[in-house]
């Protein structure tokens, strides 16, 4: 029997068509949970709130910021949200909520309202107009955070059991979005809701799921090994919780995209601090710990994931069918700040982490496939990438699936930015 929707689920659904009523329901929820009398409750509809709601309210003359994450069919899932104390105890910079509820279906955080920008907003401005000095400050802040993350990962790296891993909520970002909640088999969840049996419209091609899922991509002349369907199938097998014990576990945020990171400008050097640790845990599978941050802070930009309309104006993309090949021509690429952040992720975090896994005999032979599976699911299941389904246009949708294939699949021959990145972090390769 399917559980009744939670209050957070009802509020999230209500916000799509009746904002005033959703805000009234939120005020009631906040009042019930925290014995507050919320006034001026306002939902903040920003481009990064793909699976969550956040906003502002006042109580007793003080200003607050609230946020909650809510998954479809969450009531049937396992794993507890919001364990900020895990990150704080480990030494990671994390904003502590003043109120927190971890009751199933009513899991919500309340923070003192602050005026610092999110790191995502700082980087978006640099995507739109590069500034070498501001870019340097942002990259240095990212390097400092990576150093702290690496220290915590190395200090907390430990063997894990299937039970340890299965209890972590991070699987809601990956495997749970691939499977049916009742049968526990794919295709289900968002994979079924978003794509199976649906139409795909691109400039130059219109396809159904059956055809689209079996096509091999050729992106700017580079052919890729796996189709979209094959990538989903492989991820459904390799990212099962019981398959993710081989590289051990670490303490991690798990979903540190930069809309969950404050940017605090200080004299000399900016600092970064996490918030919204919805998927934090003590036994996060090591190879998944930085996957979401790597994708959403780098490969999701500039523009195409969070700003499809802007991407449609800024870039071109065209598709051409040739038998079982989908040829894509596009001028999309990473912006200078995203390329710099990728270099930081490679040298300051991923490579030393993989070196330590190798030293301890904990690095699986197929580590590249695990990273690619996580990178591929990061965009495809965070929102519906089909044109017209939500905010994507035919152009941004084609760019979206092209980037997803690029991060998920090895090229048949040659290299691209992702193979260069994986070669750079490979602990078996000698680096100059």
Rosetta blueprint (number, residue, H / E / L):
1 X L
2 X L
3 X L
4 X L
5 X L
6 X L
7 X H
8 X H
9 X H
10 X H
11 X H
12 X H
13 X H
14 X H
15 X L
16 X L
17 X L
18 X L
19 X H
20 X H
21 X H
22 X H
23 X H
24 X H
25 X H
26 X H
27 X H
28 X H
29 X H
30 X H
31 X H
32 X H
33 X H
34 X H
35 X L
36 X L
37 X L
38 X L
39 X E
40 X E
41 X E
42 X E
43 X E
44 X L
45 X L
46 X L
47 X L
48 X L
49 X L
50 X L
51 X L
52 X E
53 X E
54 X E
55 X E
56 X E
57 X E
58 X E
59 X E
60 X L
61 X L
62 X E
63 X E
64 X E
65 X E
66 X E
67 X E
68 X E
69 X E
70 X L
71 X L
72 X L
73 X L
74 X H
75 X H
76 X H
77 X L
78 X L
79 X L
80 X L
81 X L
82 X L
83 X L
84 X H
85 X H
86 X H
87 X H
88 X H
89 X H
90 X H
91 X L
92 X L
93 X L
94 X E
95 X L
96 X L
97 X L
98 X L
99 X E
100 X E
101 X E
102 X L
103 X L
104 X L
105 X L
106 X L
107 X L
108 X E
109 X E
110 X E
111 X E
112 X E
113 X L
114 X L
115 X L
116 X L
117 X E
118 X E
119 X H
120 X H
121 X H
122 X H
123 X H
124 X H
125 X H
126 X H
127 X H
128 X H
129 X L
130 X L
131 X L
132 X H
133 X H
134 X H
135 X H
136 X H
137 X H
138 X H
139 X H
140 X H
141 X H
142 X H
143 X H
144 X H
145 X H
146 X H
147 X H
148 X H
149 X H
150 X H
151 X H
152 X H
153 X H
154 X H
155 X H
156 X H
157 X L
158 X E
159 X L
160 X L
161 X L
162 X H
163 X H
164 X H
165 X H
166 X H
167 X L
168 X L
169 X H
170 X H
171 X H
172 X H
173 X H
174 X L
175 X H
176 X H
177 X H
178 X L
179 X L
180 X L
181 X L
182 X L
183 X L
184 X L
185 X L
186 X L
187 X L
188 X L
189 X H
190 X H
191 X H
192 X H
193 X H
194 X H
195 X L
196 X L
197 X L
198 X L
199 X E
200 X E
201 X E
202 X E
203 X L
204 X L
205 X E
206 X E
207 X E
208 X E
209 X H
210 X H
211 X H
212 X H
213 X L
214 X L
215 X L
216 X E
217 X E
218 X E
219 X E
220 X L
221 X L
222 X E
223 X E
224 X E
225 X L
226 X L
227 X L
228 X H
229 X H
230 X H
231 X H
232 X H
233 X H
234 X H
235 X H
236 X H
237 X H
238 X H
239 X L
240 X L
241 X H
242 X H
243 X H
244 X L
245 X L
246 X L
247 X L
248 X L
249 X E
250 X E
251 X E
252 X E
253 X L
254 X L
255 X L
256 X L
257 X L
258 X H
259 X H
260 X H
261 X E
262 X E
263 X E
264 X E
265 X L
266 X L
267 X L
268 X L
269 X L
270 X L
271 X E
272 X E
273 X E
274 X E
275 X L
276 X L
277 X L
278 X L
279 X L
280 X L
281 X E
282 X E
283 X E
284 X E
285 X E
286 X H
287 X H
288 X H
289 X L
290 X L
291 X H
292 X H
293 X H
294 X H
295 X H
296 X H
297 X H
298 X H
299 X H
300 X L
301 X L
302 X L
303 X L
304 X L
305 X L
306 X L
307 X L
308 X H
309 X H
310 X H
311 X H
312 X H
313 X H
314 X H
315 X L
316 X L
317 X E
318 X E
319 X E
320 X E
321 X E
322 X E
323 X L
324 X L
325 X E
326 X E
327 X E
328 X E
329 X E
330 X E
331 X L
332 X L
333 X L
334 X L
335 X L
336 X H
337 X H
338 X H
339 X H
340 X H
341 X H
342 X H
343 X H
344 X H
345 X H
346 X H
347 X H
348 X H
349 X H
350 X H
351 X H
352 X H
353 X H
354 X H
355 X H
356 X H
357 X H
358 X H
359 X H
360 X L
361 X L
362 X L
363 X L
364 X L
365 X L
366 X L
367 X H
368 X H
369 X H
370 X H
371 X H
372 X H
373 X H
374 X H
375 X H
376 X H
377 X H
378 X H
379 X H
380 X H
381 X L
382 X L
383 X L
384 X L
385 X L
386 X L
387 X L
388 X L
389 X L
390 X L
391 X L
392 X L
393 X L
394 X H
395 X H
396 X H
397 X H
398 X H
399 X H
400 X H
401 X H
402 X H
403 X H
404 X H
405 X H
406 X H
407 X H
408 X H
409 X L
410 X L
411 X E
412 X L
413 X L
414 X L
415 X L
416 X L
417 X H
418 X H
419 X H
420 X H
421 X H
422 X H
423 X H
424 X H
425 X H
426 X L
427 X L
428 X L
429 X L
430 X L
431 X L
432 X L
